[in-house]
Amino acid sequence: MIPADQTLGILAGAGKLPIYMAAAARQKGWRVTVIGPEDRLEPGIEKYADKIRTYRFARLKEFLDLVSEEKISTAVMAGKMDKRWLYEPGVQFDELCLNSLKSLPDQKDDTLMSRLVEILEERGVRVLELVELIGGWLAPRGAFSAKAPDENQRRDIAFGFKVAKEIGRLDIGQTVAVLDRAVLAVEAIDGTDMTILRAGQISPRAVVVKVLKPGQSLKFDVPVVGMSTVQSMVQAKAAVLAVEAGKCLVVEKEEMVALAERNSISLFGFENG
């Protein structure tokens, strides 16, 4: 049983996942303190947070000082720290952030986030895996919409799985869009939704495949699909969204299934391609 005064720090990025994490943590008895970059948090998170603290993006010392001030000893990382933010005009890096970036061999997502986890753990913060709180949200095996993929689409899923695992191994992305065993689009810094939309510019009926990257830490960057994913599928006239069962989080499940079924989109959980 979690003590009533036990605080969980939600180290939040953009998107709705931090809201769902905060709500789930509250249900489990945690007090919730959200720490996130200013002007980047999704509206509505205040409903589920006991406290919200913000810092200026790329001010690493400011972020760590807040974690210390709030006496956060247990935390979870949720939401997207969009790497595109690093390249926006006017971003001001503090000295600690600059030195940390310079010390890294590259600026891949895993490299950046792994180093942040290391820094937090060096300071005595236990960083939980997301599935410790919301393991029940993992994608099921098989179709979870009324329409299942046909035989040709299943071959595309198997093909897309191999491609997605390879780009994941290279830490490029987690998602590919394919059609008839040809790659239409590969996820990079732009994210899943833009990948789907780029595929739609080439052809309708795409099969979108999203996987957990090989060796991926479950403390950050766990693949997530939700309403925005299906909305992008609708806009791109894509046909199938296939996710790795037991390794991809499905949020807003009832709403996304309803939207998918209204647009004859198959939602499918697969194992090992």
Residue, then its C-alpha position, 0 to 999 in steps of 0.5 A: m500500500i502506498p503511503a498517503d503522503q508518498t509523492l510521485g514526480i511525473l517528469a512530463g513532456a508534451g501530449k496527453l500521456p502525462i495526464y493519463m499517468a497522473a490520473a492512474a497514479r492518483q487512483k493508486g494512492w500517490r500524491v502527484t507532482v508534475i514537473g514539465p517545460e513551461d508552455r509545453l504541457e497539455p491543458g487539463i493535467e492540473k485536474y490530476a496533479d497536486k502540484i505543477r512546477t515548470y522550468r524553461f526548456a534546455r535549462l537542465k539545472e533549473f529542472l534538477d533544482l525543481v526535482s530537489e525542491e519538491k523532494i522527489s524520490t520516485a518519478v516516472m517519465a511520460g510524454k514527448m520531449d520533442k527533439r525538434w525543440l532543441y533546434e527552435p530559434g531562441v532556445q537558450f541552453d544553460e551551462l549544465c545542459l550544454n556541457s551534458l550535450k557536449s559529453l555525449p557521443d551523439q544526440k540520439d533519443d536513447t542517448l539523451m534520455s538515458r543520460l537524463v535517467e542516469i543524472l536523476e538516479e545519481r541524485g537518488v531519484r528512482v525512475l519507474e518504468l511506465v508499465e509499473l503503473i499502467g501495464g494494463w494499457l499494453a496492446p493486446r494480441g490480435a485484432f482490437s477493432a471490428k475489422a482484422p487485416d487481410e492476408n496481404q496486409r498481414r504480409d505487410i505487417a510482417f515486412g514492416f516489423k522487420v524494417a521497424k525493428e531495424i530503424g529502431r536498432l539504429d535509434i532512428g524511430q519506431t514506426v514505418a508505413v508500408l504497402d505491398r512490401a514497399v516502404l512508404a515512410v519511415e519515422a524520424i525526428d518528426g514523429t509517428d503522426m507526421t510519418i503516417l501523413r507523409a505516407g498518405q501523400i504517396s498512397p492510400r491504404a498504408v499499413v502502419v507498423k509501430v514497435l518497441k526499439p530493440g534494447q529500449s528502456l521502459k523508463f522512457d520513450v515507450p511506444v504509444v498510440g492513441m486518438s491522434t494516431v488514428q486521426s492521422m490514419v483517417q487523414a492519410k486514408a491508411a488501412v491498418l495500424a499494427v502495434e507490437a502486442g504487450k510492448c506498445l501502450v494504447v491510450e484512449k482505447e475506446e475512443m480510438v477504436a470507435l473512430a477506427e471502426r467508423n473509418s474501416i481501419s484495422l487495429f491489430g496487435f502482433e508478436n514477433g512480426 
